[in-house]
Amino acid sequence: MKLSVKDFLELDIMKDARVRTGENLLEDRYVQWISAMEMPVENFVRKNEVVLSTTIGCGQDLETLKQFVKDIIESQASTLVIALGRHIFDIPIEVIELAEKNDFILIEIPWEVRFANIVEEVMAQLNGIHREERLKSEKIQQEFLNLILQDTDIPAILNLIQKHTGYPTFLTDESGVFQGKSDKFRGFSEKSERGGTYLPKSVPVESEDSLVTHDPMFQKFKAFEIGGKSVLRLPILKASGNPQGYLFIAVPSDMPMDSFLTQFRVNVLDHAATTIALWLARKNAVEETKMRLRSDFVQELAKGEFHSFDQADSRAKLLGYNLKVPYICIVGLPENLKAVFEKYKQDYHSYEHWFKSMIRYIEEEIIYAGRSLDRNVMMTDQGEHLIIYLQSTGEQISEDPADFLDLVERRLRNLLPGVINSWGSGDYHEGLEGFKDSYQHAQVALKIGRTKKGIGQRTLYEDTRVDRVLLSLSENPNMQDVIMSTIDPLIHYDEQRNMDLIGTFQTYNQFNGNVSKTSRALNLHRQSLLYRLRKIESLTGLSLIDPDDLFLLDLSIKTWKISLSKVSGS
């Protein structure tokens, strides 16, 4: 219900009023506010406001009076009511023409009609309307709260909004990802030869177009077009004041937004935003608790903290996991997350805040990849490492999860463009201890792979047999003495002369002692290479043409490098 300018003129106090312009607009213009106003106008007049004035500041200056009326018109007031008889005796024809040109309602009243009485009667009418709207609003608020108490879903809430506003609605998260819609929302017009409509995966949430008016109730709304539809957007706020989602209302393109946004609809949308915020808060709390419990469970599996399979299996069932199928463990490490964060840091309080939200999205992508391949997935994070248990075929101890990691990588590149991931894959072991063994093997594979191949690579535990032998040798005290006595002179010489004799030998050995190929690979003159090779022989006391000496030197260097990677990775 609204108070129109026509209703305003039908009040007893306005019986002597005379409409000078805009008589055909009386039923279309509405009254929300009323005030007595003299110059200057500035920004004191609100939209849909009745302005009462004696024009005392204008004197007999026509241009000043025209400017005063123009300012009132530009403020989108409902009407200007001028009291004649003291400061102005008749409204000049130039002012009437100005009002007619701008489709503005101009009214004159006798000087004897007191502004205070007009304000009193109008406020009584407005208060009555507001009281009715408040009672109706409280009833609707209760309807929304009942939906929360009934543990309903988002579409039911959106349908209630649609019922009371008369228009379809849909919801997105803070990134614009589509979350749900009301029954009558049919999607957006698709700009293609197929025609028809579509439901997007996401919609834009940033827009410069807002409903900028002097009316404060409009300020939280933004209006723009998506897929040929006019939409109104209202943020769903967290307790911190940051958006956690957006409510959209699809309105006809030919309907002015201020006509749609009646006080009643604003009240409905305010209650709806509060209800959705409560629903999301509860959902997020449940999801975070579930995620934490699942994460703790997977970490306990990896560390071997369960005393029996039955104990682990009962926990797994409560969390929706199935331990009776075989699994292999995969450990992943996003190598450059801090560099990727630089692109997004303006939207987050800190790297830790961003990382926490990203881990949740990463988990969703990994679980989706498993479902796409019809395989169970369990995962957690430890520091910046991802610990994943992927359902295995169980047909062989070692299994290459390439198809799974290909899908994960593709989805993560869409989520975090530029991210570089390193992966280590364990093997399948039976029983409860198998989860711990597979995890430890995946860790070893990741560490060795990063050392040998660099970051961004995948390594199977099965492919690290030689490296594991070397690791074992490096832990033997007797072998440590042999290794260091063999290569220590080379290490010190390289540190002092910066010649890289160790690298030279490895390249020479790689080309099976072929001097020409080695010099080309190292971009060295043949004589410079021969000088280095003689220096290696003199420092180590070994002959590079003796197979046993070659084997000892090669084994010592490889074992030393593996031991270095173990120290740096521990």
Secondary structure, 3 states (H helix, E strand, C coil): CCEEHHHHHCCHHHCCCEEEECHHHCCCCEECEEEECCCCCCCCCCCCEEEEECCCCCCCCHHHHHHHHHHHHHCCCCEEEEEECCCCCCCCHHHHHHHHHCCCEEEEEECCCCHHHHHHHHHHHHHHHHHHHHHHHHHHHHHHHHHHHCCCCHHHHHHHHHHHHCCCEEEEECCCEEEEECCCCCCEECCCCCCCEECCCECCCCCCCECCCCCHHHCCCEEEEECCEEEEEEEEECCCCCEEEEEEEEECCCCCHHHHCCHHHHHHHHHHHHHHHHHHHHHHHHHHHHHHHHHHHHHHHHHCCCCCHHHHHHHHHHCCCCCCCCEEEEEEEECCHHHHHCCCHHHCCCHHHHHHHHHHHHHHHHHHHHHHCCCCEEEEEECCEEEEEEECCCCCCCCCCHHHHHHHHHHHHHHCCCCCEEEEECCCCCCCHHHHHHHHHHHHHHHHHHHHHCCCCEEEHHHHHHHHHHHHHHCCHHHHHHHHHHHHHHHHHHHHHCCCHHHHHHHHHHCCCCHHHHHHHHCCCHHHHHHHHHHHHHHHCCCCCCHHHHHHHHHHHHHHHHHHHHHHHC
